[in-house]
């Protein structure tokens, strides 16, 4: 848990925006 922290956060933001 640390290498994909930035990607995970970006994906969450994109998913919320797409929803």
Phi, psi and omega in degrees: 000095181170326181280326182252027180288318182290316181295320180297319183291317182297319180295321180296316181294318181294320182295318181295321182290323181287328182289000000 
